[in-house]
Structures are given as C-alpha cells and as structure tokens.
Amino acid sequence: MKSRLTTIWILCKRNIRLFVRDRASLFFSFLSPIILLFLYLFFLADLQVDNIEFALKQVPNLVYTSKDIRVFVYSWLLANVVSLSIITVTLGVSGNVVLDKEKGVIKDFSVAPVSKFEIVISYFLSLFIVSLTINLLLIVLGQLYLLSIGGELLPLIDLLKFLGVLVISLFSVVLLIMIVVSYLETSNSYSALSAIVGTFAGFLIGAYMPISLFPKWVQLISNIMPASLSSALLRNIMMEGTLANLLKNVPQEFYNQIEGNIRYNFSMDLFYYDYKIESWLMLLIVGGSVFLFLLINIFRYSKKKI
C-alpha cells in the first residue's frame, strides 16, 4: 500500500512540474478569468454600480454610500472569477493528459511497473492540486483587493463554507474533465474543446453576465448544471455580508422587494420555472454530481486503456 501511494505521488509531482514548466499552458489557463476580470474592471463594473444606484434611488430619502455598492459589486466579481477559474484552470491542467497520450508516454507507462489505477489517480490529484492552489491564490488576492477598497475580509465561518463549496466543486469538475479527456487523443482536439468551453462556460454559469438576462430556455439549462449551482453557492457566501451592509438603511417596507430584485439580478437566487432552488438543494445536486461522475470514471477507465 505504501509503495502504491509513493508511486501515485511521484507521478502526481511529475504532472504538476510539466504543467508549471509550460508557461503558455499556465497563461492560457488563466486567460478566461483574466478576460473576465478586465471586462468587469474596465467596462461592466460601473454599469453594475449604476444599476444598483438606480434601484436604491427608488427608496425615498435612502442613505447609502458608493463604497458599499462597489464592495458588493466586486465581491460578486470575485465569486465569478473563482467560479470560472475552477473550470478553465482544471481544463488547462488536463492538457498534459492528452499530450501524454499523443506523445506515447502512456504506452511507456504501460510497460513500466505502474498500474492503470495509479496513473489515473495521479492525473486526478495533479488536476485537483494545481486548480485548488491557483483558486486559493485568487481568493487571497481578491480578499486583499476588497480590503483595499474599504470592504471587509470574509468572516471565518463564511470562509470555511466558501472553501468547502470550492473543494466539492473542484471534485465535480475534475471528475467530469477526466471523463471528457478520456475521449481525446490529440492536442488539436483538446485545443478545440478548450476554446469552446472557455467561450461558453462563463456565460452558462453566470460569470460573464447574470443568468437572469438569458432567454428562459437558456436559464432552465443553466440552472440545472452543477457548475452553475456551485457558482451560485459561492456567490451567496461571498456576497451575503456585503448585500446586508448595502441594504442596512433600507426601510422594512421596501427591503424584501429590493433584496429580492438584487439577488435575482446578480444570480444569487436561481429558479427552475417558478421554483426557487434552495441552497441545500444546490449543494445536494453538486455533491450528487461528484458521486455520478466518479461512477462514470470507474466504468470508463475500467473498460479502456489509458
């Protein structure tokens, strides 16, 4: 057992080193979150601030500060960047799996004293470790930025919740991507897939724009995707405190309406037709996807060569 764990760890470190050494792969893994970050900072952040100000101005004599609005908007941005990074960074790291198959490295492994189980687990761990590390870095940088513009750090309990959802979401995404890359044999097919996923993932999970802006049929598709649900969970945890602070002076007779509108317009609340998807159900579906994708992986890799 100890020798097997040692072998898995050696292979895992080898996969991580290959990814880190490939600066182009590292950069393009960050590309979608970087695009999202600059898109909001230079084009959409002020628009979102104006939309919230317009909503708050409907309340007579309401006192609020632009700082509270900006902290709320940037906490939304941070949750979206992390949500998208979970997908794009993991997909970027998975390029090594396809490259190993294309270069015949997998065949070299097959004649070495290494089992298929050890190879698959090492790929899974390397994807998980790299993506988790990069996302933790994004969270730290994002929290420091929020602090610099007058916001507050996430309370410890909320931070632990955020990290818990992040880990479960990463398990789901890594397992799903391991299924997908098992069908890819060349770097060209992998590049095509990455381009498609990088383009559409941000829209479908509500990272580029709120899901509420999509046509109804797109919302229905998006709101049953585990990645969309985990994104909504991350937004709720990250934004709950900043939303309460933003609305602290809103009179009770206006509070529920304004809070509901903001939560819907920023995709904190997701609906399937008229049914609001509660947080516990979101977490249950994301957790269930981990179990489902794990079973598919076991079936897929037990029936094929690496």
VENSUL-V131026 format. One record per backbone hydrogen bond with DSSP energy under -1.0 kcal/mol. CO is the residue of the C=O (numbers start at 1). NH is the residue of the N-H. E is the energy in kcal/mol with one decimal. If there is no record, write none. Layout:
co: {CO:CO}
nh: {NH:NH}
e: {E:E}
This chain:
co: {1:2:3:4:5:6:7:8:9:10:11:12:13:14:15:16:17:18:21:22:23:24:25:26:30:31:32:33:34:35:36:37:38:39:39:40:44:45:46:47:48:49:50:51:52:53:55:56:59:65:66:67:68:69:70:71:72:73:74:75:76:77:78:79:80:81:82:84:85:87:88:89:90:92:93:94:94:95:96:97:98:99:100:100:104:105:106:109:112:115:116:117:118:119:120:121:122:123:124:125:126:127:128:129:130:131:132:133:134:135:136:137:138:139:140:141:142:143:144:145:146:147:155:156:157:158:159:160:161:162:163:164:165:166:167:168:169:170:171:172:173:174:175:176:177:180:186:187:188:189:190:191:192:193:194:195:196:197:200:201:202:202:203:210:211:215:216:217:218:219:221:222:225:226:227:228:229:230:231:232:233:234:235:236:239:240:241:242:243:247:251:251:254:255:256:257:258:259:260:261:262:263:263:264:270:272:275:278:279:280:281:282:283:284:285:286:287:288:289:290:291:292:293:294:295:296:297:298}
nh: {5:6:7:8:9:10:11:12:13:14:15:16:17:18:19:20:21:22:23:26:27:28:29:30:34:35:36:37:38:39:40:41:42:43:44:45:48:49:50:51:52:53:54:55:56:57:58:59:62:69:70:71:72:73:74:75:76:77:78:79:80:81:82:83:84:85:86:88:89:91:92:93:94:95:96:97:98:99:100:101:102:103:105:106:108:109:110:112:114:119:120:121:122:123:124:125:126:127:128:129:130:131:132:133:134:135:136:137:138:139:140:141:142:143:144:145:146:147:148:149:151:150:159:160:161:162:163:164:165:166:167:168:169:170:171:172:173:174:175:176:177:178:179:180:181:183:190:191:192:193:194:195:196:197:198:199:200:201:204:205:207:208:206:213:214:219:220:221:222:223:224:225:229:230:231:232:233:234:235:236:237:238:239:240:243:244:245:246:247:250:254:255:258:259:260:261:262:263:264:265:266:268:269:267:277:275:272:282:283:284:285:286:287:288:289:290:291:292:293:294:295:296:297:298:299:300:301:302}
e: {-2.2:-2.2:-2.3:-2.4:-2.3:-2.4:-2.4:-2.5:-2.6:-2.0:-2.1:-2.2:-2.5:-1.9:-1.7:-2.5:-2.4:-1.1:-1.4:-2.2:-2.6:-2.6:-1.6:-1.1:-2.5:-3.0:-2.6:-2.6:-2.5:-2.5:-2.1:-2.6:-2.3:-1.4:-1.7:-3.0:-2.3:-2.3:-2.6:-2.1:-2.0:-2.5:-2.4:-1.8:-2.6:-2.0:-1.0:-1.6:-1.4:-1.4:-2.5:-2.6:-1.9:-2.6:-2.8:-1.8:-1.7:-2.1:-2.3:-2.0:-2.1:-2.6:-2.3:-2.2:-2.5:-2.4:-2.0:-2.6:-2.1:-2.3:-2.2:-2.3:-1.7:-1.1:-1.6:-1.0:-1.2:-2.6:-2.2:-1.5:-2.6:-2.5:-1.7:-1.3:-1.4:-2.1:-1.7:-1.2:-2.7:-1.8:-2.5:-2.5:-2.0:-2.0:-2.4:-2.8:-2.2:-2.3:-2.4:-3.1:-2.2:-2.1:-2.6:-2.4:-2.4:-2.4:-2.4:-1.9:-2.1:-2.2:-2.3:-2.6:-2.7:-2.7:-2.3:-2.1:-2.5:-2.1:-1.8:-1.3:-3.0:-1.2:-2.6:-2.4:-1.9:-2.7:-2.6:-2.2:-2.5:-2.4:-2.4:-2.2:-2.7:-2.4:-2.3:-2.1:-2.6:-3.1:-2.3:-2.0:-2.8:-2.3:-1.4:-2.1:-3.0:-1.8:-1.8:-2.6:-2.2:-2.1:-2.6:-2.2:-2.0:-3.0:-2.9:-1.5:-2.4:-2.8:-2.5:-2.0:-2.2:-1.9:-1.2:-1.6:-1.9:-2.2:-2.1:-1.5:-2.9:-2.8:-1.1:-1.4:-2.1:-2.7:-1.8:-2.1:-2.1:-2.3:-2.3:-2.5:-2.2:-2.5:-2.6:-1.6:-2.7:-2.1:-2.1:-1.9:-2.0:-1.6:-1.6:-1.4:-2.3:-3.1:-2.4:-2.2:-2.5:-2.7:-2.1:-2.8:-1.7:-2.8:-1.6:-1.5:-2.8:-1.9:-3.0:-2.2:-2.5:-1.9:-2.5:-2.5:-2.6:-2.4:-2.0:-1.3:-1.5:-2.5:-3.0:-2.0:-2.0:-2.1:-2.4:-2.4:-2.4:-3.1:-2.9:-1.4}
